[in-house]
């Protein structure tokens, strides 16, 4: 959706069709409007870098994947290479010819 299309949306539509992720220390949600649907998440950065670093959509994705689970999907490498999340350990399932690599650590949480 482009910014021009967003301007034409009504407040009711924003509340019906959007979901905000609000990282801890991110300053933007403090000055911007939110929809009714939102989830606050943690941000592992502290100090002076936190306001900018916590606004990163990639960092937010990593936080959601590590807290909520990746449903057996691989976690993007930038999560552990750039953002210091623990590197997941994968094992090879051998039940059939279409084997999938499934995480065996914290990211297997599928609750």
Backbone atoms as SQL, in Angstrom:
CREATE TABLE atoms (id INTEGER PRIMARY KEY, chain TEXT, resi INTEGER, resn TEXT, atom TEXT, x REAL, y REAL, z REAL);
INSERT INTO atoms VALUES
  (1, 'A', 1, 'UNK', 'N', 0.848, -1.167, 0.000),
  (2, 'A', 1, 'UNK', 'CA', 0.000, 0.000, 0.000),
  (3, 'A', 1, 'UNK', 'C', 0.901, 1.240, 0.000),
  (4, 'A', 2, 'UNK', 'N', 0.602, 2.193, -0.848),
  (5, 'A', 2, 'UNK', 'CA', 1.410, 3.401, -0.918),
  (6, 'A', 2, 'UNK', 'C', 0.904, 4.432, 0.081),
  (7, 'A', 3, 'UNK', 'N', 1.721, 5.438, 0.354),
  (8, 'A', 3, 'UNK', 'CA', 1.322, 6.480, 1.297),
  (9, 'A', 3, 'UNK', 'C', 0.116, 7.260, 0.771),
  (10, 'A', 4, 'UNK', 'N', -0.018, 7.378, -0.555),
  (11, 'A', 4, 'UNK', 'CA', -1.188, 8.055, -1.106),
  (12, 'A', 4, 'UNK', 'C', -2.463, 7.270, -0.825),
  (13, 'A', 5, 'UNK', 'N', -2.392, 5.955, -0.910),
  (14, 'A', 5, 'UNK', 'CA', -3.559, 5.127, -0.615),
  (15, 'A', 5, 'UNK', 'C', -3.898, 5.188, 0.865),
  (16, 'A', 6, 'UNK', 'N', -2.893, 5.270, 1.704),
  (17, 'A', 6, 'UNK', 'CA', -3.119, 5.313, 3.155),
  (18, 'A', 6, 'UNK', 'C', -3.876, 6.576, 3.536),
  (19, 'A', 7, 'UNK', 'N', -3.600, 7.697, 2.877),
  (20, 'A', 7, 'UNK', 'CA', -4.272, 8.953, 3.197),
  (21, 'A', 7, 'UNK', 'C', -5.775, 8.854, 2.986),
  (22, 'A', 8, 'UNK', 'N', -6.197, 8.017, 2.055),
  (23, 'A', 8, 'UNK', 'CA', -7.617, 7.895, 1.739),
  (24, 'A', 8, 'UNK', 'C', -8.362, 6.922, 2.656),
  (25, 'A', 9, 'UNK', 'N', -7.650, 6.239, 3.513),
  (26, 'A', 9, 'UNK', 'CA', -8.308, 5.298, 4.416),
  (27, 'A', 9, 'UNK', 'C', -8.991, 6.034, 5.566),
  (28, 'A', 10, 'UNK', 'N', -10.123, 5.528, 5.949),
  (29, 'A', 10, 'UNK', 'CA', -10.837, 6.066, 7.098),
  (30, 'A', 10, 'UNK', 'C', -10.288, 5.433, 8.378),
  (31, 'A', 11, 'UNK', 'N', -10.486, 6.097, 9.489),
  (32, 'A', 11, 'UNK', 'CA', -10.021, 5.578, 10.773),
  (33, 'A', 11, 'UNK', 'C', -10.602, 4.200, 11.048),
  (34, 'A', 12, 'UNK', 'N', -11.853, 3.992, 10.711),
  (35, 'A', 12, 'UNK', 'CA', -12.484, 2.689, 10.929),
  (36, 'A', 12, 'UNK', 'C', -11.783, 1.597, 10.124),
  (37, 'A', 13, 'UNK', 'N', -11.389, 1.906, 8.898),
  (38, 'A', 13, 'UNK', 'CA', -10.675, 0.935, 8.078),
  (39, 'A', 13, 'UNK', 'C', -9.306, 0.621, 8.675),
  (40, 'A', 14, 'UNK', 'N', -8.620, 1.626, 9.182),
  (41, 'A', 14, 'UNK', 'CA', -7.330, 1.385, 9.827),
  (42, 'A', 14, 'UNK', 'C', -7.494, 0.449, 11.016),
  (43, 'A', 15, 'UNK', 'N', -8.545, 0.656, 11.787),
  (44, 'A', 15, 'UNK', 'CA', -8.782, -0.196, 12.951),
  (45, 'A', 15, 'UNK', 'C', -9.182, -1.615, 12.549),
  (46, 'A', 16, 'UNK', 'N', -9.838, -1.754, 11.419),
  (47, 'A', 16, 'UNK', 'CA', -10.283, -3.072, 10.967),
  (48, 'A', 16, 'UNK', 'C', -9.190, -3.873, 10.262),
  (49, 'A', 17, 'UNK', 'N', -8.297, -3.210, 9.554),
  (50, 'A', 17, 'UNK', 'CA', -7.384, -3.912, 8.656),
  (51, 'A', 17, 'UNK', 'C', -5.894, -3.764, 8.973),
  (52, 'A', 18, 'UNK', 'N', -5.548, -3.160, 10.080),
  (53, 'A', 18, 'UNK', 'CA', -4.129, -3.012, 10.415),
  (54, 'A', 18, 'UNK', 'C', -3.826, -3.586, 11.791),
  (55, 'A', 19, 'UNK', 'N', -2.561, -3.867, 11.990),
  (56, 'A', 19, 'UNK', 'CA', -2.069, -4.392, 13.260),
  (57, 'A', 19, 'UNK', 'C', -0.714, -3.737, 13.514),
  (58, 'A', 20, 'UNK', 'N', -0.577, -3.074, 14.653),
  (59, 'A', 20, 'UNK', 'CA', 0.673, -2.400, 14.982),
  (60, 'A', 20, 'UNK', 'C', 1.527, -3.243, 15.910),
  (61, 'A', 21, 'UNK', 'N', 2.807, -3.323, 15.601),
  (62, 'A', 21, 'UNK', 'CA', 3.805, -3.911, 16.491),
  (63, 'A', 21, 'UNK', 'C', 4.512, -2.733, 17.154),
  (64, 'A', 22, 'UNK', 'N', 4.574, -2.725, 18.475),
  (65, 'A', 22, 'UNK', 'CA', 5.147, -1.599, 19.193),
  (66, 'A', 22, 'UNK', 'C', 6.332, -2.067, 20.031),
  (67, 'A', 23, 'UNK', 'N', 7.551, -1.905, 19.511),
  (68, 'A', 23, 'UNK', 'CA', 8.733, -2.314, 20.263),
  (69, 'A', 23, 'UNK', 'C', 9.000, -1.375, 21.444),
  (70, 'A', 24, 'UNK', 'N', 9.456, -1.951, 22.534),
  (71, 'A', 24, 'UNK', 'CA', 9.873, -1.178, 23.689),
  (72, 'A', 24, 'UNK', 'C', 10.972, -0.212, 23.245),
  (73, 'A', 25, 'UNK', 'N', 10.955, 0.998, 23.727),
  (74, 'A', 25, 'UNK', 'CA', 11.926, 2.064, 23.427),
  (75, 'A', 25, 'UNK', 'C', 11.749, 2.701, 22.052),
  (76, 'A', 26, 'UNK', 'N', 10.831, 2.234, 21.227),
  (77, 'A', 26, 'UNK', 'CA', 10.601, 2.859, 19.922),
  (78, 'A', 26, 'UNK', 'C', 9.817, 4.149, 20.153),
  (79, 'A', 27, 'UNK', 'N', 10.361, 5.309, 19.764),
  (80, 'A', 27, 'UNK', 'CA', 9.684, 6.576, 20.047),
  (81, 'A', 27, 'UNK', 'C', 8.498, 6.876, 19.121),
  (82, 'A', 28, 'UNK', 'N', 8.452, 6.282, 17.954),
  (83, 'A', 28, 'UNK', 'CA', 7.417, 6.625, 16.969),
  (84, 'A', 28, 'UNK', 'C', 5.994, 6.353, 17.473),
  (85, 'A', 29, 'UNK', 'N', 5.709, 5.205, 18.095),
  (86, 'A', 29, 'UNK', 'CA', 4.340, 4.988, 18.576),
  (87, 'A', 29, 'UNK', 'C', 3.898, 5.997, 19.647),
  (88, 'A', 30, 'UNK', 'N', 4.839, 6.654, 20.259),
  (89, 'A', 30, 'UNK', 'CA', 4.486, 7.656, 21.278),
  (90, 'A', 30, 'UNK', 'C', 3.949, 8.940, 20.653),
  (91, 'A', 31, 'UNK', 'N', 4.307, 9.188, 19.399),
  (92, 'A', 31, 'UNK', 'CA', 3.861, 10.424, 18.748),
  (93, 'A', 31, 'UNK', 'C', 2.918, 10.159, 17.574),
  (94, 'A', 32, 'UNK', 'N', 2.729, 8.910, 17.204),
  (95, 'A', 32, 'UNK', 'CA', 1.893, 8.564, 16.061),
  (96, 'A', 32, 'UNK', 'C', 0.636, 7.849, 16.544),
  (97, 'A', 33, 'UNK', 'N', -0.377, 7.807, 15.701),
  (98, 'A', 33, 'UNK', 'CA', -1.612, 7.098, 16.033),
  (99, 'A', 33, 'UNK', 'C', -1.413, 5.601, 15.874),
  (100, 'A', 34, 'UNK', 'N', -2.169, 4.840, 16.640),
  (101, 'A', 34, 'UNK', 'CA', -2.156, 3.381, 16.528),
  (102, 'A', 34, 'UNK', 'C', -3.556, 2.909, 16.190),
  (103, 'A', 35, 'UNK', 'N', -3.618, 1.731, 15.598),
  (104, 'A', 35, 'UNK', 'CA', -4.924, 1.114, 15.394),
  (105, 'A', 35, 'UNK', 'C', -5.346, 0.457, 16.706),
  (106, 'A', 36, 'UNK', 'N', -6.573, -0.020, 16.753),
  (107, 'A', 36, 'UNK', 'CA', -7.051, -0.714, 17.955),
  (108, 'A', 36, 'UNK', 'C', -6.287, -2.013, 18.183),
  (109, 'A', 37, 'UNK', 'N', -5.793, -2.597, 17.110),
  (110, 'A', 37, 'UNK', 'CA', -5.098, -3.878, 17.196),
  (111, 'A', 37, 'UNK', 'C', -3.599, -3.642, 17.272),
  (112, 'A', 38, 'UNK', 'N', -3.001, -3.982, 18.415),
  (113, 'A', 38, 'UNK', 'CA', -1.568, -3.781, 18.553),
  (114, 'A', 38, 'UNK', 'C', -0.995, -4.789, 19.536),
  (115, 'A', 39, 'UNK', 'N', 0.316, -4.975, 19.441),
  (116, 'A', 39, 'UNK', 'CA', 1.031, -5.841, 20.374),
  (117, 'A', 39, 'UNK', 'C', 2.342, -5.164, 20.747),
  (118, 'A', 40, 'UNK', 'N', 2.571, -5.017, 22.024),
  (119, 'A', 40, 'UNK', 'CA', 3.851, -4.489, 22.496),
  (120, 'A', 40, 'UNK', 'C', 4.841, -5.644, 22.555),
  (121, 'A', 41, 'UNK', 'N', 6.074, -5.382, 22.093),
  (122, 'A', 41, 'UNK', 'CA', 7.120, -6.402, 22.130),
  (123, 'A', 41, 'UNK', 'C', 8.365, -5.816, 22.780),
  (124, 'A', 42, 'UNK', 'N', 9.255, -6.681, 23.202),
  (125, 'A', 42, 'UNK', 'CA', 10.501, -6.263, 23.813),
  (126, 'A', 42, 'UNK', 'C', 11.470, -5.806, 22.729),
  (127, 'A', 43, 'UNK', 'N', 12.488, -5.053, 23.130),
  (128, 'A', 43, 'UNK', 'CA', 13.599, -4.702, 22.249),
  (129, 'A', 43, 'UNK', 'C', 14.858, -4.874, 23.081),
  (130, 'A', 44, 'UNK', 'N', 15.806, -5.634, 22.562),
  (131, 'A', 44, 'UNK', 'CA', 16.992, -5.994, 23.339),
  (132, 'A', 44, 'UNK', 'C', 18.047, -4.896, 23.370),
  (133, 'A', 45, 'UNK', 'N', 17.841, -3.805, 22.656),
  (134, 'A', 45, 'UNK', 'CA', 18.805, -2.704, 22.636),
  (135, 'A', 45, 'UNK', 'C', 18.458, -1.726, 23.750),
  (136, 'A', 46, 'UNK', 'N', 19.490, -1.244, 24.437),
  (137, 'A', 46, 'UNK', 'CA', 19.279, -0.222, 25.455),
  (138, 'A', 46, 'UNK', 'C', 20.256, 0.927, 25.211),
  (139, 'A', 47, 'UNK', 'N', 20.101, 1.979, 25.942),
  (140, 'A', 47, 'UNK', 'CA', 21.018, 3.108, 25.824),
  (141, 'A', 47, 'UNK', 'C', 20.626, 4.057, 24.705),
  (142, 'A', 48, 'UNK', 'N', 21.602, 4.830, 24.254),
  (143, 'A', 48, 'UNK', 'CA', 21.342, 5.873, 23.266),
  (144, 'A', 48, 'UNK', 'C', 20.936, 5.346, 21.901),
  (145, 'A', 49, 'UNK', 'N', 21.340, 4.126, 21.556),
  (146, 'A', 49, 'UNK', 'CA', 21.001, 3.552, 20.250),
  (147, 'A', 49, 'UNK', 'C', 19.569, 3.010, 20.203),
  (148, 'A', 50, 'UNK', 'N', 18.952, 2.822, 21.340),
  (149, 'A', 50, 'UNK', 'CA', 17.652, 2.153, 21.396),
  (150, 'A', 50, 'UNK', 'C', 16.558, 2.812, 20.555),
  (151, 'A', 51, 'UNK', 'N', 16.355, 4.123, 20.608),
  (152, 'A', 51, 'UNK', 'CA', 15.243, 4.694, 19.840),
  (153, 'A', 51, 'UNK', 'C', 15.308, 4.390, 18.346),
  (154, 'A', 52, 'UNK', 'N', 16.478, 4.452, 17.756),
  (155, 'A', 52, 'UNK', 'CA', 16.610, 4.173, 16.327),
  (156, 'A', 52, 'UNK', 'C', 16.600, 2.665, 16.081),
  (157, 'A', 53, 'UNK', 'N', 17.371, 1.923, 16.858),
  (158, 'A', 53, 'UNK', 'CA', 17.500, 0.478, 16.652),
  (159, 'A', 53, 'UNK', 'C', 16.188, -0.251, 16.894),
  (160, 'A', 54, 'UNK', 'N', 15.413, 0.186, 17.862),
  (161, 'A', 54, 'UNK', 'CA', 14.161, -0.509, 18.179),
  (162, 'A', 54, 'UNK', 'C', 13.062, -0.233, 17.159),
  (163, 'A', 55, 'UNK', 'N', 13.257, 0.746, 16.287),
  (164, 'A', 55, 'UNK', 'CA', 12.270, 1.042, 15.252),
  (165, 'A', 55, 'UNK', 'C', 12.456, 0.152, 14.019),
  (166, 'A', 56, 'UNK', 'N', 13.462, -0.697, 14.010),
  (167, 'A', 56, 'UNK', 'CA', 13.757, -1.565, 12.876),
  (168, 'A', 56, 'UNK', 'C', 12.704, -2.666, 12.723),
  (169, 'A', 57, 'UNK', 'N', 12.133, -2.768, 11.534),
  (170, 'A', 57, 'UNK', 'CA', 11.150, -3.825, 11.293),
  (171, 'A', 57, 'UNK', 'C', 11.817, -5.202, 11.301),
  (172, 'A', 58, 'UNK', 'N', 13.088, -5.280, 10.852),
  (173, 'A', 58, 'UNK', 'CA', 13.796, -6.560, 10.884),
  (174, 'A', 58, 'UNK', 'C', 14.003, -7.015, 12.327),
  (175, 'A', 59, 'UNK', 'N', 14.433, -6.108, 13.185),
  (176, 'A', 59, 'UNK', 'CA', 14.638, -6.460, 14.596),
  (177, 'A', 59, 'UNK', 'C', 13.311, -6.906, 15.230),
  (178, 'A', 60, 'UNK', 'N', 12.234, -6.228, 14.873),
  (179, 'A', 60, 'UNK', 'CA', 10.917, -6.600, 15.407),
  (180, 'A', 60, 'UNK', 'C', 10.515, -7.999, 14.954),
  (181, 'A', 61, 'UNK', 'N', 10.779, -8.314, 13.682),
  (182, 'A', 61, 'UNK', 'CA', 10.485, -9.658, 13.186),
  (183, 'A', 61, 'UNK', 'C', 11.268, -10.698, 13.975),
  (184, 'A', 62, 'UNK', 'N', 12.535, -10.429, 14.229),
  (185, 'A', 62, 'UNK', 'CA', 13.369, -11.367, 15.002),
  (186, 'A', 62, 'UNK', 'C', 12.793, -11.569, 16.399),
  (187, 'A', 63, 'UNK', 'N', 12.381, -10.496, 17.037),
  (188, 'A', 63, 'UNK', 'CA', 11.820, -10.588, 18.390),
  (189, 'A', 63, 'UNK', 'C', 10.557, -11.449, 18.385),
  (190, 'A', 64, 'UNK', 'N', 9.690, -11.226, 17.417),
  (191, 'A', 64, 'UNK', 'CA', 8.459, -12.018, 17.328),
  (192, 'A', 64, 'UNK', 'C', 8.784, -13.494, 17.087),
  (193, 'A', 65, 'UNK', 'N', 9.718, -13.778, 16.183),
  (194, 'A', 65, 'UNK', 'CA', 10.083, -15.171, 15.889),
  (195, 'A', 65, 'UNK', 'C', 10.679, -15.868, 17.108),
  (196, 'A', 66, 'UNK', 'N', 11.501, -15.171, 17.867),
  (197, 'A', 66, 'UNK', 'CA', 12.143, -15.799, 19.019),
  (198, 'A', 66, 'UNK', 'C', 11.213, -15.913, 20.213),
  (199, 'A', 67, 'UNK', 'N', 10.241, -15.019, 20.336),
  (200, 'A', 67, 'UNK', 'CA', 9.305, -15.103, 21.460),
  (201, 'A', 67, 'UNK', 'C', 8.104, -15.994, 21.146),
  (202, 'A', 68, 'UNK', 'N', 7.644, -15.974, 19.908),
  (203, 'A', 68, 'UNK', 'CA', 6.425, -16.701, 19.546),
  (204, 'A', 68, 'UNK', 'C', 6.700, -18.014, 18.826),
  (205, 'A', 69, 'UNK', 'N', 7.893, -18.169, 18.290),
  (206, 'A', 69, 'UNK', 'CA', 8.229, -19.370, 17.537),
  (207, 'A', 69, 'UNK', 'C', 8.165, -19.126, 16.051),
  (208, 'A', 70, 'UNK', 'N', 8.871, -19.950, 15.326),
  (209, 'A', 70, 'UNK', 'CA', 8.930, -19.786, 13.870),
  (210, 'A', 70, 'UNK', 'C', 8.113, -20.847, 13.143),
  (211, 'A', 71, 'UNK', 'N', 7.367, -21.650, 13.899),
  (212, 'A', 71, 'UNK', 'CA', 6.516, -22.685, 13.298),
  (213, 'A', 71, 'UNK', 'C', 7.315, -23.622, 12.408),
  (214, 'A', 72, 'UNK', 'N', 8.558, -23.907, 12.792),
  (215, 'A', 72, 'UNK', 'CA', 9.390, -24.828, 12.035),
  (216, 'A', 72, 'UNK', 'C', 10.120, -24.211, 10.860),
  (217, 'A', 73, 'UNK', 'N', 9.874, -22.927, 10.596),
  (218, 'A', 73, 'UNK', 'CA', 10.561, -22.259, 9.483),
  (219, 'A', 73, 'UNK', 'C', 11.911, -21.727, 9.962),
  (220, 'A', 74, 'UNK', 'N', 12.816, -21.583, 9.028),
  (221, 'A', 74, 'UNK', 'CA', 14.130, -21.040, 9.365),
  (222, 'A', 74, 'UNK', 'C', 14.016, -19.578, 9.771),
  (223, 'A', 75, 'UNK', 'N', 14.836, -19.186, 10.709),
  (224, 'A', 75, 'UNK', 'CA', 14.909, -17.807, 11.152),
  (225, 'A', 75, 'UNK', 'C', 15.900, -17.073, 10.251),
  (226, 'A', 76, 'UNK', 'N', 15.595, -15.844, 9.826),
  (227, 'A', 76, 'UNK', 'CA', 16.546, -15.108, 8.985),
  (228, 'A', 76, 'UNK', 'C', 17.913, -14.983, 9.664),
  (229, 'A', 77, 'UNK', 'N', 18.963, -15.125, 8.869),
  (230, 'A', 77, 'UNK', 'CA', 20.309, -15.097, 9.443),
  (231, 'A', 77, 'UNK', 'C', 20.634, -13.767, 10.102),
  (232, 'A', 78, 'UNK', 'N', 20.027, -12.675, 9.655),
  (233, 'A', 78, 'UNK', 'CA', 20.338, -11.391, 10.283),
  (234, 'A', 78, 'UNK', 'C', 19.909, -11.347, 11.746),
  (235, 'A', 79, 'UNK', 'N', 18.982, -12.212, 12.150),
  (236, 'A', 79, 'UNK', 'CA', 18.564, -12.221, 13.557),
  (237, 'A', 79, 'UNK', 'C', 19.733, -12.543, 14.479),
  (238, 'A', 80, 'UNK', 'N', 20.533, -13.524, 14.108),
  (239, 'A', 80, 'UNK', 'CA', 21.656, -13.886, 14.968),
  (240, 'A', 80, 'UNK', 'C', 22.972, -13.273, 14.515),
  (241, 'A', 81, 'UNK', 'N', 23.078, -12.849, 13.264),
  (242, 'A', 81, 'UNK', 'CA', 24.319, -12.226, 12.813),
  (243, 'A', 81, 'UNK', 'C', 24.368, -10.736, 13.140),
  (244, 'A', 82, 'UNK', 'N', 23.268, -10.036, 12.996),
  (245, 'A', 82, 'UNK', 'CA', 23.263, -8.590, 13.205),
  (246, 'A', 82, 'UNK', 'C', 22.645, -8.168, 14.537),
  (247, 'A', 83, 'UNK', 'N', 21.701, -8.967, 15.061),
  (248, 'A', 83, 'UNK', 'CA', 20.954, -8.523, 16.231),
  (249, 'A', 83, 'UNK', 'C', 21.226, -9.338, 17.491),
  (250, 'A', 84, 'UNK', 'N', 22.201, -10.216, 17.443),
  (251, 'A', 84, 'UNK', 'CA', 22.658, -10.951, 18.635),
  (252, 'A', 84, 'UNK', 'C', 21.618, -11.876, 19.267),
  (253, 'A', 85, 'UNK', 'N', 20.663, -12.352, 18.499),
  (254, 'A', 85, 'UNK', 'CA', 19.795, -13.407, 19.004),
  (255, 'A', 85, 'UNK', 'C', 20.581, -14.713, 18.914),
  (256, 'A', 86, 'UNK', 'N', 20.270, -15.695, 19.743),
  (257, 'A', 86, 'UNK', 'CA', 21.025, -16.953, 19.666),
  (258, 'A', 86, 'UNK', 'C', 20.797, -17.655, 18.331),
  (259, 'A', 87, 'UNK', 'N', 21.865, -18.224, 17.798),
  (260, 'A', 87, 'UNK', 'CA', 21.751, -18.951, 16.536),
  (261, 'A', 87, 'UNK', 'C', 20.978, -20.241, 16.769),
  (262, 'A', 88, 'UNK', 'N', 19.919, -20.470, 16.014),
  (263, 'A', 88, 'UNK', 'CA', 19.132, -21.692, 16.202),
  (264, 'A', 88, 'UNK', 'C', 19.910, -22.917, 15.749),
  (265, 'A', 89, 'UNK', 'N', 19.607, -24.036, 16.368),
  (266, 'A', 89, 'UNK', 'CA', 20.221, -25.301, 15.980),
  (267, 'A', 89, 'UNK', 'C', 19.137, -26.111, 15.271),
  (268, 'A', 90, 'UNK', 'N', 19.472, -26.618, 14.117),
  (269, 'A', 90, 'UNK', 'CA', 18.512, -27.360, 13.313),
  (270, 'A', 90, 'UNK', 'C', 18.897, -28.833, 13.264),
  (271, 'A', 91, 'UNK', 'N', 17.892, -29.677, 13.209),
  (272, 'A', 91, 'UNK', 'CA', 18.140, -31.105, 13.019),
  (273, 'A', 91, 'UNK', 'C', 17.390, -31.551, 11.777),
  (274, 'A', 92, 'UNK', 'N', 17.863, -32.590, 11.157),
  (275, 'A', 92, 'UNK', 'CA', 17.248, -33.082, 9.937),
  (276, 'A', 92, 'UNK', 'C', 16.251, -34.177, 10.288),
  (277, 'A', 93, 'UNK', 'N', 14.995, -33.923, 9.988),
  (278, 'A', 93, 'UNK', 'CA', 13.949, -34.921, 10.184),
  (279, 'A', 93, 'UNK', 'C', 14.010, -35.888, 9.007),
  (280, 'A', 94, 'UNK', 'N', 13.964, -37.183, 9.270),
  (281, 'A', 94, 'UNK', 'CA', 14.131, -38.157, 8.181),
  (282, 'A', 94, 'UNK', 'C', 12.926, -39.069, 8.019),
  (283, 'A', 95, 'UNK', 'N', 11.731, -38.556, 8.305),
  (284, 'A', 95, 'UNK', 'CA', 10.547, -39.406, 8.214),
  (285, 'A', 95, 'UNK', 'C', 10.162, -39.741, 6.781),
  (286, 'A', 96, 'UNK', 'N', 10.469, -38.862, 5.828),
  (287, 'A', 96, 'UNK', 'CA', 10.123, -39.141, 4.435),
  (288, 'A', 96, 'UNK', 'C', 11.142, -38.470, 3.517),
  (289, 'A', 97, 'UNK', 'N', 10.954, -38.625, 2.230),
  (290, 'A', 97, 'UNK', 'CA', 11.897, -38.061, 1.268),
  (291, 'A', 97, 'UNK', 'C', 11.886, -36.536, 1.247),
  (292, 'A', 98, 'UNK', 'N', 10.796, -35.928, 1.679),
  (293, 'A', 98, 'UNK', 'CA', 10.687, -34.470, 1.696),
  (294, 'A', 98, 'UNK', 'C', 11.057, -33.922, 3.066),
  (295, 'A', 99, 'UNK', 'N', 12.188, -34.319, 3.572),
  (296, 'A', 99, 'UNK', 'CA', 12.622, -33.932, 4.910),
  (297, 'A', 99, 'UNK', 'C', 12.755, -32.423, 5.047),
  (298, 'A', 100, 'UNK', 'N', 12.392, -31.947, 6.208),
  (299, 'A', 100, 'UNK', 'CA', 12.523, -30.533, 6.519),
  (300, 'A', 100, 'UNK', 'C', 13.498, -30.360, 7.661),
  (301, 'A', 101, 'UNK', 'N', 14.260, -29.307, 7.615),
  (302, 'A', 101, 'UNK', 'CA', 15.103, -28.988, 8.757),
  (303, 'A', 101, 'UNK', 'C', 14.244, -28.221, 9.753),
  (304, 'A', 102, 'UNK', 'N', 14.192, -28.714, 10.952),
  (305, 'A', 102, 'UNK', 'CA', 13.324, -28.135, 11.970),
  (306, 'A', 102, 'UNK', 'C', 14.169, -27.646, 13.130),
  (307, 'A', 103, 'UNK', 'N', 13.915, -26.431, 13.618),
  (308, 'A', 103, 'UNK', 'CA', 14.692, -25.924, 14.730),
  (309, 'A', 103, 'UNK', 'C', 14.486, -26.773, 15.982),
  (310, 'A', 104, 'UNK', 'N', 15.535, -26.900, 16.781),
  (311, 'A', 104, 'UNK', 'CA', 15.432, -27.701, 17.986),
  (312, 'A', 104, 'UNK', 'C', 15.659, -26.891, 19.249),
  (313, 'A', 105, 'UNK', 'N', 15.736, -25.566, 19.138),
  (314, 'A', 105, 'UNK', 'CA', 15.953, -24.770, 20.340),
  (315, 'A', 105, 'UNK', 'C', 14.764, -23.845, 20.599),
  (316, 'A', 106, 'UNK', 'N', 15.023, -22.659, 21.072),
  (317, 'A', 106, 'UNK', 'CA', 13.959, -21.744, 21.513),
  (318, 'A', 106, 'UNK', 'C', 12.929, -21.409, 20.450),
  (319, 'A', 107, 'UNK', 'N', 13.252, -21.528, 19.170),
  (320, 'A', 107, 'UNK', 'CA', 12.314, -21.098, 18.156),
  (321, 'A', 107, 'UNK', 'C', 11.275, -22.146, 17.801),
  (322, 'A', 108, 'UNK', 'N', 11.319, -23.302, 18.436),
  (323, 'A', 108, 'UNK', 'CA', 10.299, -24.296, 18.132),
  (324, 'A', 108, 'UNK', 'C', 9.033, -24.072, 18.938),
  (325, 'A', 109, 'UNK', 'N', 9.014, -23.080, 19.796),
  (326, 'A', 109, 'UNK', 'CA', 7.820, -22.773, 20.563),
  (327, 'A', 109, 'UNK', 'C', 6.687, -22.436, 19.587),
  (328, 'A', 110, 'UNK', 'N', 5.663, -23.258, 19.552),
  (329, 'A', 110, 'UNK', 'CA', 4.563, -23.047, 18.608),
  (330, 'A', 110, 'UNK', 'C', 3.253, -22.750, 19.332),
  (331, 'A', 111, 'UNK', 'N', 3.335, -22.301, 20.542),
  (332, 'A', 111, 'UNK', 'CA', 2.146, -22.007, 21.333),
  (333, 'A', 111, 'UNK', 'C', 1.477, -20.765, 20.823);
